[in-house]
Amino acid sequence: METKKAQQRFTEEFKIEAVKQVTERGHAVAEVAVRLGVSAHSLYTWIKRYSVPAEQRAQHDGQADEIRRLKAELRRVTEERDILKKAAAYFAKQSG
């Protein structure tokens, strides 16, 4: 029977150091992944995220937060609109 590996959380410093081993020191992704005990997929994701300057990363994170907030607000407003449509139809049926 296979057991699933518990999902680990790594610090941002750990991720940045792992990325540096690949981007600055020229080690292979597979080699670094095995040595650090992370998946190559995770390492590629970290490289994509941490190879951009911190300023751009912060701007992107801020935009992602704003998009997340706006999507939640859109979902709430859509639900309210649907409820109001149903109520209007109900009351139109009652009065007519």
Biopython code that builds the backbone (N, CA, C, O; Angstrom):
import numpy as np
from Bio.PDB.StructureBuilder import StructureBuilder

atoms = [
    (1, "MET", "N", (0.850, -1.183, 0.000)),
    (1, "MET", "CA", (0.000, 0.000, 0.000)),
    (1, "MET", "C", (0.894, 1.244, 0.000)),
    (1, "MET", "O", (1.841, 1.343, 0.780)),
    (2, "GLU", "N", (0.580, 2.174, -0.874)),
    (2, "GLU", "CA", (1.358, 3.417, -0.968)),
    (2, "GLU", "C", (0.861, 4.422, 0.050)),
    (2, "GLU", "O", (-0.341, 4.545, 0.286)),
    (3, "THR", "N", (1.780, 5.128, 0.641)),
    (3, "THR", "CA", (1.390, 6.201, 1.546)),
    (3, "THR", "C", (1.772, 7.522, 0.924)),
    (3, "THR", "O", (2.827, 7.649, 0.303)),
    (4, "LYS", "N", (0.915, 8.496, 1.093)),
    (4, "LYS", "CA", (1.200, 9.819, 0.547)),
    (4, "LYS", "C", (2.169, 10.548, 1.452)),
    (4, "LYS", "O", (2.079, 10.475, 2.677)),
    (5, "LYS", "N", (3.096, 11.252, 0.826)),
    (5, "LYS", "CA", (4.055, 12.049, 1.571)),
    (5, "LYS", "C", (3.351, 13.302, 2.071)),
    (5, "LYS", "O", (2.644, 13.967, 1.314)),
    (6, "ALA", "N", (3.543, 13.617, 3.325)),
    (6, "ALA", "CA", (2.923, 14.816, 3.893)),
    (6, "ALA", "C", (3.485, 16.053, 3.196)),
    (6, "ALA", "O", (4.682, 16.134, 2.917)),
    (7, "GLN", "N", (2.615, 17.002, 2.923)),
    (7, "GLN", "CA", (3.045, 18.215, 2.233)),
    (7, "GLN", "C", (3.878, 19.066, 3.183)),
    (7, "GLN", "O", (3.450, 19.395, 4.290)),
    (8, "GLN", "N", (5.074, 19.414, 2.726)),
    (8, "GLN", "CA", (5.969, 20.222, 3.543)),
    (8, "GLN", "C", (5.840, 21.683, 3.154)),
    (8, "GLN", "O", (5.510, 22.015, 2.016)),
    (9, "ARG", "N", (6.103, 22.541, 4.115)),
    (9, "ARG", "CA", (6.160, 23.977, 3.870)),
    (9, "ARG", "C", (7.607, 24.411, 4.016)),
    (9, "ARG", "O", (8.264, 24.090, 5.006)),
    (10, "PHE", "N", (8.094, 25.138, 3.034)),
    (10, "PHE", "CA", (9.464, 25.611, 3.074)),
    (10, "PHE", "C", (9.459, 27.124, 3.218)),
    (10, "PHE", "O", (8.573, 27.806, 2.703)),
    (11, "THR", "N", (10.453, 27.638, 3.922)),
    (11, "THR", "CA", (10.552, 29.082, 4.111)),
    (11, "THR", "C", (10.951, 29.737, 2.788)),
    (11, "THR", "O", (11.502, 29.097, 1.893)),
    (12, "GLU", "N", (10.656, 31.019, 2.700)),
    (12, "GLU", "CA", (11.013, 31.766, 1.491)),
    (12, "GLU", "C", (12.540, 31.771, 1.310)),
    (12, "GLU", "O", (13.031, 31.681, 0.184)),
    (13, "GLU", "N", (13.280, 31.877, 2.409)),
    (13, "GLU", "CA", (14.736, 31.869, 2.334)),
    (13, "GLU", "C", (15.249, 30.548, 1.760)),
    (13, "GLU", "O", (16.176, 30.536, 0.950)),
    (14, "PHE", "N", (14.646, 29.442, 2.181)),
    (14, "PHE", "CA", (15.025, 28.126, 1.676)),
    (14, "PHE", "C", (14.794, 28.059, 0.170)),
    (14, "PHE", "O", (15.647, 27.583, -0.578)),
    (15, "LYS", "N", (13.628, 28.543, -0.267)),
    (15, "LYS", "CA", (13.292, 28.511, -1.692)),
    (15, "LYS", "C", (14.263, 29.368, -2.512)),
    (15, "LYS", "O", (14.730, 28.951, -3.572)),
    (16, "ILE", "N", (14.556, 30.561, -2.010)),
    (16, "ILE", "CA", (15.477, 31.460, -2.714)),
    (16, "ILE", "C", (16.860, 30.828, -2.823)),
    (16, "ILE", "O", (17.499, 30.909, -3.872)),
    (17, "GLU", "N", (17.320, 30.203, -1.754)),
    (17, "GLU", "CA", (18.629, 29.544, -1.780)),
    (17, "GLU", "C", (18.622, 28.383, -2.773)),
    (17, "GLU", "O", (19.607, 28.176, -3.480)),
    (18, "ALA", "N", (17.546, 27.637, -2.835)),
    (18, "ALA", "CA", (17.447, 26.531, -3.798)),
    (18, "ALA", "C", (17.503, 27.066, -5.228)),
    (18, "ALA", "O", (18.166, 26.485, -6.087)),
    (19, "VAL", "N", (16.815, 28.161, -5.476)),
    (19, "VAL", "CA", (16.818, 28.779, -6.807)),
    (19, "VAL", "C", (18.223, 29.253, -7.164)),
    (19, "VAL", "O", (18.665, 29.080, -8.299)),
    (20, "LYS", "N", (18.924, 29.847, -6.204)),
    (20, "LYS", "CA", (20.295, 30.327, -6.454)),
    (20, "LYS", "C", (21.217, 29.176, -6.840)),
    (20, "LYS", "O", (22.103, 29.349, -7.676)),
    (21, "GLN", "N", (21.017, 28.002, -6.240)),
    (21, "GLN", "CA", (21.860, 26.856, -6.577)),
    (21, "GLN", "C", (21.726, 26.489, -8.051)),
    (21, "GLN", "O", (22.678, 26.019, -8.674)),
    (22, "VAL", "N", (20.532, 26.710, -8.601)),
    (22, "VAL", "CA", (20.307, 26.391, -10.011)),
    (22, "VAL", "C", (20.728, 27.553, -10.906)),
    (22, "VAL", "O", (21.463, 27.361, -11.875)),
    (23, "THR", "N", (20.257, 28.764, -10.577)),
    (23, "THR", "CA", (20.464, 29.901, -11.476)),
    (23, "THR", "C", (21.860, 30.504, -11.392)),
    (23, "THR", "O", (22.409, 30.918, -12.413)),
    (24, "GLU", "N", (22.441, 30.563, -10.214)),
    (24, "GLU", "CA", (23.744, 31.217, -10.056)),
    (24, "GLU", "C", (24.910, 30.239, -10.054)),
    (24, "GLU", "O", (25.981, 30.540, -10.582)),
    (25, "ARG", "N", (24.700, 29.071, -9.460)),
    (25, "ARG", "CA", (25.810, 28.124, -9.335)),
    (25, "ARG", "C", (25.818, 27.074, -10.439)),
    (25, "ARG", "O", (26.779, 26.317, -10.575)),
    (26, "GLY", "N", (24.744, 27.030, -11.231)),
    (26, "GLY", "CA", (24.704, 26.151, -12.393)),
    (26, "GLY", "C", (24.442, 24.686, -12.126)),
    (26, "GLY", "O", (24.715, 23.848, -12.985)),
    (27, "HIS", "N", (23.921, 24.356, -10.959)),
    (27, "HIS", "CA", (23.591, 22.954, -10.675)),
    (27, "HIS", "C", (22.308, 22.571, -11.424)),
    (27, "HIS", "O", (21.460, 23.419, -11.701)),
    (28, "ALA", "N", (22.184, 21.287, -11.742)),
    (28, "ALA", "CA", (20.992, 20.791, -12.440)),
    (28, "ALA", "C", (19.795, 20.785, -11.495)),
    (28, "ALA", "O", (19.925, 20.536, -10.297)),
    (29, "VAL", "N", (18.633, 21.063, -12.064)),
    (29, "VAL", "CA", (17.404, 21.097, -11.264)),
    (29, "VAL", "C", (17.178, 19.751, -10.577)),
    (29, "VAL", "O", (16.881, 19.707, -9.384)),
    (30, "ALA", "N", (17.317, 18.667, -11.317)),
    (30, "ALA", "CA", (17.088, 17.331, -10.743)),
    (30, "ALA", "C", (18.040, 17.064, -9.582)),
    (30, "ALA", "O", (17.639, 16.514, -8.556)),
    (31, "GLU", "N", (19.290, 17.452, -9.745)),
    (31, "GLU", "CA", (20.293, 17.238, -8.694)),
    (31, "GLU", "C", (19.940, 18.021, -7.429)),
    (31, "GLU", "O", (19.986, 17.473, -6.328)),
    (32, "VAL", "N", (19.592, 19.291, -7.580)),
    (32, "VAL", "CA", (19.245, 20.133, -6.430)),
    (32, "VAL", "C", (17.978, 19.608, -5.761)),
    (32, "VAL", "O", (17.886, 19.561, -4.534)),
    (33, "ALA", "N", (17.007, 19.214, -6.578)),
    (33, "ALA", "CA", (15.741, 18.709, -6.033)),
    (33, "ALA", "C", (15.970, 17.476, -5.165)),
    (33, "ALA", "O", (15.421, 17.378, -4.067)),
    (34, "VAL", "N", (16.775, 16.536, -5.650)),
    (34, "VAL", "CA", (17.054, 15.314, -4.890)),
    (34, "VAL", "C", (17.820, 15.648, -3.620)),
    (34, "VAL", "O", (17.497, 15.146, -2.543)),
    (35, "ARG", "N", (18.832, 16.494, -3.745)),
    (35, "ARG", "CA", (19.663, 16.846, -2.586)),
    (35, "ARG", "C", (18.845, 17.521, -1.490)),
    (35, "ARG", "O", (19.064, 17.278, -0.304)),
    (36, "LEU", "N", (17.893, 18.381, -1.900)),
    (36, "LEU", "CA", (17.107, 19.117, -0.905)),
    (36, "LEU", "C", (15.821, 18.398, -0.498)),
    (36, "LEU", "O", (15.138, 18.823, 0.434)),
    (37, "GLY", "N", (15.496, 17.323, -1.189)),
    (37, "GLY", "CA", (14.289, 16.571, -0.847)),
    (37, "GLY", "C", (13.003, 17.256, -1.282)),
    (37, "GLY", "O", (11.984, 17.175, -0.596)),
    (38, "VAL", "N", (13.055, 17.934, -2.433)),
    (38, "VAL", "CA", (11.850, 18.579, -2.980)),
    (38, "VAL", "C", (11.626, 18.029, -4.377)),
    (38, "VAL", "O", (12.525, 17.435, -4.972)),
    (39, "SER", "N", (10.429, 18.227, -4.895)),
    (39, "SER", "CA", (10.164, 17.757, -6.249)),
    (39, "SER", "C", (10.754, 18.738, -7.258)),
    (39, "SER", "O", (10.885, 19.930, -6.983)),
    (40, "ALA", "N", (11.100, 18.222, -8.414)),
    (40, "ALA", "CA", (11.618, 19.085, -9.481)),
    (40, "ALA", "C", (10.545, 20.091, -9.892)),
    (40, "ALA", "O", (10.852, 21.234, -10.228)),
    (41, "HIS", "N", (9.291, 19.659, -9.864)),
    (41, "HIS", "CA", (8.184, 20.561, -10.212)),
    (41, "HIS", "C", (8.150, 21.765, -9.271)),
    (41, "HIS", "O", (7.997, 22.904, -9.715)),
    (42, "SER", "N", (8.293, 21.508, -7.977)),
    (42, "SER", "CA", (8.318, 22.610, -7.006)),
    (42, "SER", "C", (9.486, 23.537, -7.278)),
    (42, "SER", "O", (9.347, 24.759, -7.223)),
    (43, "LEU", "N", (10.632, 22.955, -7.571)),
    (43, "LEU", "CA", (11.828, 23.759, -7.825)),
    (43, "LEU", "C", (11.642, 24.632, -9.066)),
    (43, "LEU", "O", (12.038, 25.798, -9.061)),
    (44, "TYR", "N", (11.047, 24.089, -10.124)),
    (44, "TYR", "CA", (10.784, 24.891, -11.312)),
    (44, "TYR", "C", (9.807, 26.033, -10.997)),
    (44, "TYR", "O", (9.963, 27.146, -11.498)),
    (45, "THR", "N", (8.808, 25.749, -10.170)),
    (45, "THR", "CA", (7.858, 26.794, -9.758)),
    (45, "THR", "C", (8.569, 27.885, -8.989)),
    (45, "THR", "O", (8.309, 29.067, -9.213)),
    (46, "TRP", "N", (9.466, 27.511, -8.084)),
    (46, "TRP", "CA", (10.229, 28.493, -7.310)),
    (46, "TRP", "C", (11.126, 29.321, -8.216)),
    (46, "TRP", "O", (11.260, 30.530, -8.030)),
    (47, "ILE", "N", (11.743, 28.668, -9.201)),
    (47, "ILE", "CA", (12.614, 29.392, -10.130)),
    (47, "ILE", "C", (11.808, 30.449, -10.873)),
    (47, "ILE", "O", (12.253, 31.585, -11.036)),
    (48, "LYS", "N", (10.632, 30.066, -11.316)),
    (48, "LYS", "CA", (9.773, 31.011, -12.034)),
    (48, "LYS", "C", (9.416, 32.199, -11.138)),
    (48, "LYS", "O", (9.409, 33.344, -11.590)),
    (49, "ARG", "N", (9.126, 31.924, -9.885)),
    (49, "ARG", "CA", (8.702, 32.969, -8.958)),
    (49, "ARG", "C", (9.868, 33.843, -8.470)),
    (49, "ARG", "O", (9.762, 35.069, -8.461)),
    (50, "TYR", "N", (10.960, 33.223, -8.072)),
    (50, "TYR", "CA", (12.031, 33.955, -7.397)),
    (50, "TYR", "C", (13.149, 34.441, -8.325)),
    (50, "TYR", "O", (14.097, 35.073, -7.860)),
    (51, "SER", "N", (13.054, 34.161, -9.615)),
    (51, "SER", "CA", (14.093, 34.662, -10.510)),
    (51, "SER", "C", (13.803, 36.094, -10.964)),
    (51, "SER", "O", (14.643, 36.721, -11.611)),
    (52, "VAL", "N", (12.618, 36.615, -10.627)),
    (52, "VAL", "CA", (12.311, 38.019, -10.912)),
    (52, "VAL", "C", (12.704, 38.849, -9.690)),
    (52, "VAL", "O", (12.692, 38.343, -8.568)),
    (53, "PRO", "N", (13.053, 40.117, -9.902)),
    (53, "PRO", "CA", (13.438, 40.969, -8.767)),
    (53, "PRO", "C", (12.322, 41.085, -7.726)),
    (53, "PRO", "O", (11.138, 40.993, -8.053)),
    (54, "ALA", "N", (12.718, 41.287, -6.482)),
    (54, "ALA", "CA", (11.761, 41.351, -5.371)),
    (54, "ALA", "C", (10.710, 42.434, -5.589)),
    (54, "ALA", "O", (9.552, 42.268, -5.208)),
    (55, "GLU", "N", (11.119, 43.547, -6.206)),
    (55, "GLU", "CA", (10.177, 44.642, -6.470)),
    (55, "GLU", "C", (9.046, 44.192, -7.387)),
    (55, "GLU", "O", (7.874, 44.447, -7.111)),
    (56, "GLN", "N", (9.405, 43.523, -8.476)),
    (56, "GLN", "CA", (8.392, 43.031, -9.410)),
    (56, "GLN", "C", (7.541, 41.945, -8.765)),
    (56, "GLN", "O", (6.333, 41.873, -8.990)),
    (57, "ARG", "N", (8.185, 41.099, -7.957)),
    (57, "ARG", "CA", (7.452, 40.024, -7.282)),
    (57, "ARG", "C", (6.411, 40.605, -6.331)),
    (57, "ARG", "O", (5.287, 40.109, -6.260)),
    (58, "ALA", "N", (6.786, 41.663, -5.595)),
    (58, "ALA", "CA", (5.850, 42.306, -4.666)),
    (58, "ALA", "C", (4.694, 42.937, -5.431)),
    (58, "ALA", "O", (3.545, 42.863, -4.996)),
    (59, "GLN", "N", (4.994, 43.552, -6.561)),
    (59, "GLN", "CA", (3.942, 44.158, -7.376)),
    (59, "GLN", "C", (2.995, 43.079, -7.887)),
    (59, "GLN", "O", (1.776, 43.255, -7.860)),
    (60, "HIS", "N", (3.549, 41.968, -8.352)),
    (60, "HIS", "CA", (2.719, 40.868, -8.854)),
    (60, "HIS", "C", (1.849, 40.290, -7.740)),
    (60, "HIS", "O", (0.671, 40.002, -7.953)),
    (61, "ASP", "N", (2.434, 40.121, -6.548)),
    (61, "ASP", "CA", (1.670, 39.598, -5.414)),
    (61, "ASP", "C", (0.524, 40.533, -5.054)),
    (61, "ASP", "O", (-0.579, 40.080, -4.749)),
    (62, "GLY", "N", (0.782, 41.841, -5.088)),
    (62, "GLY", "CA", (-0.267, 42.814, -4.802)),
    (62, "GLY", "C", (-1.389, 42.735, -5.815)),
    (62, "GLY", "O", (-2.564, 42.819, -5.460)),
    (63, "GLN", "N", (-1.025, 42.574, -7.083)),
    (63, "GLN", "CA", (-2.040, 42.448, -8.125)),
    (63, "GLN", "C", (-2.837, 41.160, -7.957)),
    (63, "GLN", "O", (-4.052, 41.151, -8.153)),
    (64, "ALA", "N", (-2.161, 40.078, -7.597)),
    (64, "ALA", "CA", (-2.846, 38.803, -7.391)),
    (64, "ALA", "C", (-3.827, 38.899, -6.221)),
    (64, "ALA", "O", (-4.929, 38.356, -6.285)),
    (65, "ASP", "N", (-3.423, 39.592, -5.154)),
    (65, "ASP", "CA", (-4.323, 39.787, -4.012)),
    (65, "ASP", "C", (-5.555, 40.590, -4.420)),
    (65, "ASP", "O", (-6.677, 40.269, -4.028)),
    (66, "GLU", "N", (-5.332, 41.633, -5.207)),
    (66, "GLU", "CA", (-6.443, 42.474, -5.671)),
    (66, "GLU", "C", (-7.393, 41.674, -6.561)),
    (66, "GLU", "O", (-8.611, 41.808, -6.442)),
    (67, "ILE", "N", (-6.849, 40.850, -7.444)),
    (67, "ILE", "CA", (-7.692, 40.009, -8.302)),
    (67, "ILE", "C", (-8.511, 39.044, -7.463)),
    (67, "ILE", "O", (-9.701, 38.856, -7.714)),
    (68, "ARG", "N", (-7.882, 38.429, -6.465)),
    (68, "ARG", "CA", (-8.581, 37.495, -5.582)),
    (68, "ARG", "C", (-9.728, 38.197, -4.855)),
    (68, "ARG", "O", (-10.829, 37.658, -4.750)),
    (69, "ARG", "N", (-9.454, 39.416, -4.350)),
    (69, "ARG", "CA", (-10.472, 40.175, -3.634)),
    (69, "ARG", "C", (-11.627, 40.558, -4.569)),
    (69, "ARG", "O", (-12.795, 40.464, -4.191)),
    (70, "LEU", "N", (-11.295, 40.984, -5.776)),
    (70, "LEU", "CA", (-12.332, 41.383, -6.730)),
    (70, "LEU", "C", (-13.182, 40.198, -7.177)),
    (70, "LEU", "O", (-14.389, 40.340, -7.371)),
    (71, "LYS", "N", (-12.571, 39.047, -7.339)),
    (71, "LYS", "CA", (-13.340, 37.849, -7.703)),
    (71, "LYS", "C", (-14.311, 37.477, -6.595)),
    (71, "LYS", "O", (-15.453, 37.109, -6.871)),
    (72, "ALA", "N", (-13.873, 37.567, -5.346)),
    (72, "ALA", "CA", (-14.766, 37.266, -4.218)),
    (72, "ALA", "C", (-15.927, 38.256, -4.178)),
    (72, "ALA", "O", (-17.074, 37.876, -3.945)),
    (73, "GLU", "N", (-15.613, 39.527, -4.407)),
    (73, "GLU", "CA", (-16.671, 40.545, -4.407)),
    (73, "GLU", "C", (-17.645, 40.310, -5.559)),
    (73, "GLU", "O", (-18.856, 40.446, -5.380)),
    (74, "LEU", "N", (-17.135, 39.961, -6.726)),
    (74, "LEU", "CA", (-17.999, 39.663, -7.872)),
    (74, "LEU", "C", (-18.914, 38.483, -7.571)),
    (74, "LEU", "O", (-20.097, 38.512, -7.912)),
    (75, "ARG", "N", (-18.376, 37.451, -6.937)),
    (75, "ARG", "CA", (-19.176, 36.278, -6.575)),
    (75, "ARG", "C", (-20.305, 36.672, -5.620)),
    (75, "ARG", "O", (-21.440, 36.221, -5.776)),
    (76, "ARG", "N", (-19.990, 37.517, -4.629)),
    (76, "ARG", "CA", (-20.991, 37.960, -3.656)),
    (76, "ARG", "C", (-22.077, 38.799, -4.331)),
    (76, "ARG", "O", (-23.266, 38.600, -4.080)),
    (77, "VAL", "N", (-21.670, 39.723, -5.174)),
    (77, "VAL", "CA", (-22.631, 40.609, -5.843)),
    (77, "VAL", "C", (-23.510, 39.806, -6.807)),
    (77, "VAL", "O", (-24.703, 40.084, -6.930)),
    (78, "THR", "N", (-22.936, 38.824, -7.482)),
    (78, "THR", "CA", (-23.708, 37.975, -8.392)),
    (78, "THR", "C", (-24.767, 37.189, -7.623)),
    (78, "THR", "O", (-25.905, 37.065, -8.074)),
    (79, "GLU", "N", (-24.389, 36.663, -6.466)),
    (79, "GLU", "CA", (-25.359, 35.939, -5.636)),
    (79, "GLU", "C", (-26.486, 36.867, -5.185)),
    (79, "GLU", "O", (-27.655, 36.481, -5.211)),
    (80, "GLU", "N", (-26.141, 38.083, -4.774)),
    (80, "GLU", "CA", (-27.159, 39.054, -4.354)),
    (80, "GLU", "C", (-28.105, 39.372, -5.504)),
    (80, "GLU", "O", (-29.319, 39.433, -5.313)),
    (81, "ARG", "N", (-27.549, 39.576, -6.706)),
    (81, "ARG", "CA", (-28.368, 39.869, -7.876)),
    (81, "ARG", "C", (-29.332, 38.723, -8.167)),
    (81, "ARG", "O", (-30.507, 38.954, -8.451)),
    (82, "ASP", "N", (-28.839, 37.492, -8.099)),
    (82, "ASP", "CA", (-29.686, 36.337, -8.370)),
    (82, "ASP", "C", (-30.820, 36.234, -7.355)),
    (82, "ASP", "O", (-31.951, 35.906, -7.714)),
    (83, "ILE", "N", (-30.520, 36.510, -6.104)),
    (83, "ILE", "CA", (-31.551, 36.488, -5.061)),
    (83, "ILE", "C", (-32.599, 37.556, -5.336)),
    (83, "ILE", "O", (-33.797, 37.300, -5.219)),
    (84, "LEU", "N", (-32.151, 38.751, -5.701)),
    (84, "LEU", "CA", (-33.092, 39.837, -5.991)),
    (84, "LEU", "C", (-33.950, 39.522, -7.216)),
    (84, "LEU", "O", (-35.133, 39.860, -7.232)),
    (85, "LYS", "N", (-33.392, 38.893, -8.225)),
    (85, "LYS", "CA", (-34.172, 38.499, -9.404)),
    (85, "LYS", "C", (-35.276, 37.522, -9.009)),
    (85, "LYS", "O", (-36.422, 37.654, -9.439)),
    (86, "LYS", "N", (-34.916, 36.545, -8.188)),
    (86, "LYS", "CA", (-35.906, 35.554, -7.747)),
    (86, "LYS", "C", (-36.998, 36.215, -6.912)),
    (86, "LYS", "O", (-38.179, 35.898, -7.052)),
    (87, "ALA", "N", (-36.585, 37.144, -6.038)),
    (87, "ALA", "CA", (-37.580, 37.843, -5.211)),
    (87, "ALA", "C", (-38.497, 38.683, -6.074)),
    (87, "ALA", "O", (-39.704, 38.707, -5.835)),
    (88, "ALA", "N", (-37.961, 39.376, -7.074)),
    (88, "ALA", "CA", (-38.782, 40.199, -7.955)),
    (88, "ALA", "C", (-39.765, 39.328, -8.727)),
    (88, "ALA", "O", (-40.928, 39.701, -8.882)),
    (89, "ALA", "N", (-39.322, 38.182, -9.209)),
    (89, "ALA", "CA", (-40.216, 37.277, -9.925)),
    (89, "ALA", "C", (-41.314, 36.752, -9.000)),
    (89, "ALA", "O", (-42.470, 36.642, -9.406)),
    (90, "TYR", "N", (-40.959, 36.434, -7.778)),
    (90, "TYR", "CA", (-41.934, 35.930, -6.808)),
    (90, "TYR", "C", (-43.005, 36.968, -6.512)),
    (90, "TYR", "O", (-44.197, 36.661, -6.525)),
    (91, "PHE", "N", (-42.577, 38.200, -6.244)),
    (91, "PHE", "CA", (-43.539, 39.254, -5.920)),
    (91, "PHE", "C", (-44.366, 39.670, -7.117)),
    (91, "PHE", "O", (-45.519, 40.070, -6.954)),
    (92, "ALA", "N", (-43.809, 39.589, -8.316)),
    (92, "ALA", "CA", (-44.585, 39.885, -9.525)),
    (92, "ALA", "C", (-45.670, 38.847, -9.696)),
    (92, "ALA", "O", (-46.792, 39.175, -10.083)),
    (93, "LYS", "N", (-45.351, 37.606, -9.414)),
    (93, "LYS", "CA", (-46.324, 36.523, -9.521)),
    (93, "LYS", "C", (-47.434, 36.703, -8.468)),
    (93, "LYS", "O", (-48.604, 36.457, -8.759)),
    (94, "GLN", "N", (-47.071, 37.130, -7.251)),
    (94, "GLN", "CA", (-48.028, 37.318, -6.165)),
    (94, "GLN", "C", (-49.008, 38.457, -6.465)),
    (94, "GLN", "O", (-50.201, 38.341, -6.188)),
    (95, "SER", "N", (-48.508, 39.543, -7.023)),
    (95, "SER", "CA", (-49.366, 40.718, -7.243)),
    (95, "SER", "C", (-50.144, 40.611, -8.540)),
    (95, "SER", "O", (-51.120, 41.340, -8.721)),
    (96, "GLY", "N", (-49.764, 39.761, -9.418)),
    (96, "GLY", "CA", (-50.375, 39.721, -10.731)),
    (96, "GLY", "C", (-51.304, 38.609, -10.895)),
    (96, "GLY", "O", (-51.896, 38.452, -11.963)),
]
sb = StructureBuilder()
sb.init_structure("model")
sb.init_model(0)
sb.init_chain("A")
sb.init_seg("    ")
for serial, (resi, resn, name, xyz) in enumerate(atoms, 1):
    if name == "N":
        sb.init_residue(resn, " ", resi, " ")
    sb.init_atom(name, np.array(xyz, "f"), 0.0, 1.0, " ", f" {name:<3s}", serial, name[0])
structure = sb.get_structure()
